[in-house]
Amino acid sequence: MSAADSLAVDVQIACGDPGVPLQSDVQDWIQLAIRQSGRAPGGHVELAVRIVNAEEIRVLNMQYRQQDKVTNVLSFPAGAVAGLPETEGIELGDIVICASVVRAEAASQGIALEDHWAHVLIHGALHLLGYDHEQESAAAEMEGLEAQILARRGISNPYQSR
């Protein structure tokens, strides 16, 4: 994304969990991830981030991944829309994050809640851009990129202690 490109992030907070980041912080992390990804589309880009409770993410995880459990983040990349005028922009997709899981993970890992939110948001955004961690080499690429992006803001590599 160049300075002339734009990004619209629709942030939906659908839970009352404490520690949910400000909408502006969510937008900043998503924008940083997209700009630093090496896969940033040009033009106007849109995506949604929905912050939910454990029950909503469990239902989505079961419906779309056949896993009846809560998780920290799910990403749903949007497909190309045939015939859509270029002026309409690019819809990247949706990121769904479970606030209580993010909070619990940060506490159990002994890391700042804000740092973990940054990591989960970056992770979700990179999935929308086609990064994955299914194969070892792809995981190394994605995790390395996440660590580089976080380091730009002074956050330690979340994978270092593995």
Residue frames relative to the residue before (quaternion, step in Angstrom):
aa qw qx qy qz dx dy dz
M 1.0000 0.0000 0.0000 0.0000 0.00 0.00 0.00
S 0.2455 -0.7560 0.5892 0.1451 3.54 -0.86 0.95
A 0.7182 -0.4260 0.3187 0.4486 3.55 -1.29 0.06
A 0.6623 0.5103 -0.3064 0.4550 3.60 1.12 -0.59
D 0.5960 0.5632 -0.3623 0.4431 3.59 1.20 -0.38
S 0.2064 -0.7831 0.5735 0.1236 3.57 -1.20 0.41
L 0.1912 -0.7626 0.6123 0.0842 3.50 -1.28 0.55
A 0.0884 -0.7681 0.6329 0.0403 3.55 -0.89 0.98
V 0.0569 -0.7863 0.6151 -0.0072 3.55 -0.71 1.13
D 0.2011 -0.7639 0.6060 0.0938 3.54 -0.62 1.19
V 0.1021 -0.8056 0.5832 0.0211 3.59 -0.42 1.23
Q 0.0604 -0.7892 0.6110 -0.0178 3.55 -0.73 1.16
I 0.1150 -0.7846 0.6072 0.0510 3.57 -0.65 1.09
A 0.0349 -0.8407 0.5372 -0.0582 3.55 -0.32 1.33
C 0.6964 0.3654 -0.2851 0.5479 3.57 1.13 0.66
G 0.4223 -0.7123 0.5030 0.2477 3.54 -1.25 0.33
D 0.2825 0.7993 -0.4915 0.1995 3.57 1.20 0.43
P 0.4511 -0.6758 0.5006 0.2988 3.61 -0.98 0.76
G 0.7623 0.4068 -0.2747 0.4219 3.54 -1.20 0.51
V 0.4106 0.6893 -0.4950 0.3336 3.61 1.22 0.15
P 0.4606 -0.7050 0.4573 0.2857 3.62 -0.77 0.94
L 0.6096 -0.5318 0.4424 0.3871 3.52 -1.30 0.35
Q 0.6273 -0.5427 0.4009 0.3891 3.57 -1.16 0.59
S 0.6531 0.5196 -0.3210 0.4477 3.60 0.95 -0.81
D 0.6351 0.5115 -0.3313 0.4746 3.62 1.07 -0.67
V 0.6157 0.5300 -0.3408 0.4732 3.59 1.01 -0.80
Q 0.6745 0.4981 -0.2943 0.4587 3.58 0.84 -0.96
D 0.6455 0.5293 -0.3229 0.4460 3.60 0.96 -0.83
W 0.6829 0.4816 -0.2937 0.4642 3.60 0.88 -0.91
I 0.6408 0.5116 -0.3264 0.4702 3.58 0.97 -0.81
Q 0.6598 0.5072 -0.3110 0.4590 3.58 0.89 -0.90
L 0.6454 0.5151 -0.3220 0.4631 3.59 0.92 -0.85
A 0.6531 0.5177 -0.3161 0.4535 3.60 0.91 -0.90
I 0.6825 0.4822 -0.2970 0.4619 3.57 0.85 -0.92
R 0.6787 0.4986 -0.2997 0.4483 3.60 0.86 -0.91
Q 0.7427 0.4070 -0.2180 0.4850 3.60 1.00 -0.78
S 0.4915 0.7274 -0.3882 0.2803 3.59 1.26 -0.20
G 0.3816 -0.6960 0.5163 0.3216 3.57 1.04 -0.69
R 0.7299 0.3548 -0.2197 0.5414 3.58 1.30 -0.01
A 0.2972 0.7910 -0.4935 0.2060 3.58 1.18 0.41
P 0.3397 -0.7274 0.5514 0.2267 3.58 -0.76 0.95
G 0.4529 -0.6755 0.5043 0.2904 3.56 -1.15 0.50
G 0.6999 0.4700 -0.3379 0.4183 3.54 -1.28 0.25
H 0.7133 -0.4021 0.3384 0.4636 3.52 -1.24 -0.54
V 0.0914 -0.7965 0.5976 -0.0017 3.57 -0.79 1.10
E 0.0784 -0.7910 0.6064 0.0238 3.56 -1.02 0.87
L 0.1226 0.7577 -0.6383 0.0582 3.52 -1.20 0.64
A 0.3065 -0.7347 0.5736 0.1928 3.53 -1.30 0.30
V 0.1347 -0.7342 0.6595 0.0891 3.52 -1.22 0.71
R 0.0608 -0.7898 0.6103 -0.0007 3.56 -0.70 1.10
I 0.1679 -0.7786 0.6012 0.0642 3.56 -0.75 1.11
V 0.0488 -0.8549 0.5092 -0.0863 3.52 -0.47 1.33
N 0.5459 -0.5720 0.4896 0.3677 3.53 -1.39 -0.03
A 0.7289 -0.4516 0.2967 0.4205 3.56 -1.32 0.19
E 0.6503 0.5297 -0.3344 0.4297 3.60 0.93 -0.79
E 0.6668 0.5015 -0.3181 0.4501 3.61 0.89 -0.85
I 0.6954 0.4511 -0.3031 0.4701 3.61 0.86 -0.82
R 0.5921 0.5551 -0.3705 0.4517 3.60 1.10 -0.59
V 0.6519 0.5091 -0.3102 0.4686 3.60 0.94 -0.89
L 0.6699 0.4910 -0.2990 0.4698 3.60 0.91 -0.88
N 0.6415 0.5234 -0.3192 0.4611 3.58 0.99 -0.84
M 0.6596 0.4894 -0.3047 0.4822 3.58 1.01 -0.78
Q 0.6837 0.5106 -0.2874 0.4350 3.57 0.87 -0.97
Y 0.8125 0.3046 -0.1340 0.4786 3.59 0.85 -0.96
R 0.7869 0.2655 -0.1542 0.5353 3.61 1.16 -0.44
Q 0.3812 -0.7534 0.4503 0.2902 3.57 1.35 0.01
Q 0.5293 0.5794 -0.4285 0.4478 3.57 1.07 0.83
D 0.2310 -0.8046 0.5389 0.0943 3.55 -0.44 1.27
K 0.5463 0.5647 -0.4325 0.4423 3.55 0.46 1.27
V 0.5274 -0.5966 0.4864 0.3595 3.54 -1.27 0.33
T 0.0782 -0.7645 0.6386 0.0391 3.52 -1.28 0.50
N 0.5970 -0.5970 0.3896 0.3680 3.59 -1.18 0.32
V 0.8220 -0.0257 0.0657 0.5651 3.62 0.88 -0.88
L 0.0787 -0.7389 0.6670 0.0545 3.50 -1.24 0.71
S 0.1350 -0.7762 0.6116 0.0718 3.56 -1.04 0.79
F 0.1146 -0.7867 0.6062 0.0227 3.52 -0.98 0.95
P 0.2050 -0.8003 0.5511 0.1177 3.60 -0.03 1.26
A 0.3775 -0.7020 0.5566 0.2343 3.57 -1.08 0.76
G 0.4027 -0.6943 0.5376 0.2582 3.53 -1.08 0.63
A 0.6350 -0.5109 0.4085 0.4109 3.54 -1.29 0.27
V 0.2738 -0.7444 0.5883 0.1579 3.56 -1.09 0.77
A 0.3574 -0.7548 0.5133 0.1976 3.55 -0.44 1.24
G 0.8325 0.2371 -0.1847 0.4654 3.54 -1.00 0.90
L 0.4814 0.6580 -0.4477 0.3671 3.59 1.23 -0.01
P 0.4552 -0.6918 0.4769 0.2946 3.62 -0.73 0.98
E 0.5857 -0.6062 0.4146 0.3429 3.58 -1.04 0.79
T 0.6106 0.5733 -0.3511 0.4186 3.59 1.11 -0.60
E 0.6015 0.5799 -0.3542 0.4200 3.59 1.21 -0.35
G 0.4851 -0.6864 0.4253 0.3356 3.58 1.20 -0.26
I 0.5082 -0.6330 0.5078 0.2885 3.49 -1.40 -0.01
E 0.2294 -0.7460 0.6107 0.1338 3.57 -0.85 0.99
L 0.2716 -0.7924 0.5273 0.1420 3.59 -0.49 1.21
G 0.6266 -0.5207 0.3586 0.4556 3.57 0.98 -0.76
D 0.5426 -0.6108 0.4829 0.3151 3.51 -1.32 -0.46
I 0.1663 -0.7321 0.6529 0.1009 3.51 -1.23 0.71
V 0.0838 -0.7774 0.6226 0.0319 3.57 -0.87 0.98
I 0.0547 -0.8108 0.5820 -0.0285 3.56 -0.75 1.12
C 0.3033 -0.7394 0.5755 0.1731 3.56 -0.97 0.90
A 0.3902 -0.7672 0.4656 0.2059 3.56 -0.39 1.28
S 0.6795 0.4960 -0.3143 0.4399 3.62 0.87 -0.84
V 0.6319 0.5120 -0.3366 0.4746 3.59 1.07 -0.65
V 0.6338 0.5197 -0.3332 0.4661 3.61 0.94 -0.84
R 0.6608 0.5052 -0.3052 0.4636 3.58 0.92 -0.92
A 0.6770 0.4904 -0.2941 0.4633 3.61 0.89 -0.92
E 0.6466 0.5148 -0.3235 0.4607 3.61 0.97 -0.80
A 0.6425 0.5189 -0.3291 0.4579 3.58 0.93 -0.86
A 0.6637 0.5029 -0.3027 0.4637 3.58 0.93 -0.90
S 0.7053 0.4717 -0.2797 0.4492 3.60 0.83 -0.95
Q 0.7057 0.4344 -0.2508 0.5003 3.59 1.16 -0.62
G 0.4176 -0.7391 0.4428 0.2888 3.57 1.28 -0.10
I 0.5192 0.6127 -0.4347 0.4076 3.58 1.02 0.75
A 0.6247 -0.5418 0.4037 0.3914 3.55 -1.21 0.47
L 0.5534 -0.6342 0.4318 0.3241 3.55 -0.95 0.92
E 0.6485 0.5255 -0.3212 0.4473 3.60 0.93 -0.84
D 0.6411 0.5216 -0.3206 0.4628 3.59 1.04 -0.76
H 0.6686 0.4882 -0.3110 0.4668 3.57 0.96 -0.80
W 0.5983 0.5404 -0.3604 0.4691 3.59 1.05 -0.69
A 0.6355 0.5293 -0.3293 0.4556 3.59 0.91 -0.89
H 0.6685 0.5092 -0.3012 0.4507 3.57 0.88 -0.95
V 0.6871 0.4840 -0.2924 0.4562 3.59 0.81 -0.97
L 0.6436 0.5124 -0.3235 0.4676 3.61 1.00 -0.75
I 0.6491 0.5007 -0.3107 0.4811 3.59 0.96 -0.85
H 0.6327 0.5403 -0.3199 0.4533 3.57 0.93 -0.92
G 0.6830 0.4886 -0.2845 0.4625 3.58 0.85 -0.97
A 0.6556 0.5132 -0.3130 0.4571 3.59 0.96 -0.85
L 0.6521 0.5106 -0.3237 0.4575 3.59 0.96 -0.81
H 0.5969 0.5428 -0.3654 0.4643 3.60 1.07 -0.62
L 0.6474 0.5215 -0.3300 0.4472 3.61 0.95 -0.79
L 0.6934 0.4600 -0.2580 0.4909 3.56 1.20 -0.56
G 0.6686 -0.5490 0.2845 0.4130 3.58 1.26 0.24
Y 0.4944 0.6271 -0.4543 0.3950 3.59 1.20 0.06
D 0.0297 0.7880 -0.6150 -0.0003 3.56 -1.15 0.60
H 0.3157 -0.7427 0.5591 0.1900 3.53 -1.31 0.09
E 0.2789 0.7852 -0.5016 0.2324 3.56 1.11 0.72
Q 0.7531 0.2658 -0.1551 0.5814 3.58 1.01 -0.82
E 0.6423 -0.5619 0.3585 0.3784 3.58 -1.12 0.64
S 0.6800 0.4807 -0.3044 0.4625 3.61 0.89 -0.86
A 0.6481 0.5034 -0.3171 0.4754 3.59 1.01 -0.77
A 0.6307 0.5282 -0.3272 0.4650 3.58 1.04 -0.77
A 0.6474 0.5154 -0.3222 0.4598 3.58 0.94 -0.85
E 0.6454 0.5130 -0.3189 0.4676 3.59 0.98 -0.83
M 0.6971 0.4763 -0.2829 0.4552 3.58 0.80 -1.01
E 0.6783 0.4894 -0.2932 0.4631 3.58 0.86 -0.93
G 0.6313 0.5277 -0.3300 0.4628 3.59 1.04 -0.72
L 0.6553 0.5010 -0.3034 0.4771 3.56 1.00 -0.84
E 0.6193 0.5318 -0.3378 0.4685 3.59 0.99 -0.80
A 0.6706 0.5004 -0.2989 0.4588 3.58 0.87 -0.94
Q 0.6388 0.5224 -0.3253 0.4618 3.63 1.00 -0.79
I 0.6668 0.4990 -0.3027 0.4635 3.58 0.90 -0.93
L 0.6612 0.5005 -0.3041 0.4688 3.59 0.92 -0.89
A 0.6407 0.5436 -0.3236 0.4350 3.58 0.97 -0.85
R 0.5856 0.5849 -0.3667 0.4248 3.60 1.11 -0.61
R 0.7430 0.3337 -0.1946 0.5466 3.57 1.22 -0.44
G 0.6130 -0.6163 0.3288 0.3692 3.56 1.23 0.46
I 0.5129 0.6258 -0.4290 0.4017 3.59 1.18 0.48
S 0.5026 -0.6858 0.4524 0.2691 3.55 -0.89 1.01
N 0.6122 -0.5522 0.4337 0.3635 3.52 -1.27 0.55
P 0.3391 -0.7722 0.4997 0.1975 3.62 -0.54 1.12
Y 0.6787 0.4867 -0.2873 0.4690 3.60 1.21 -0.33
Q 0.4523 0.7399 -0.4185 0.2699 3.58 1.27 -0.24
S 0.7262 0.4566 -0.2599 0.4434 3.59 0.93 -0.77
R 0.4586 0.6939 -0.4467 0.3296 3.60 1.26 0.05
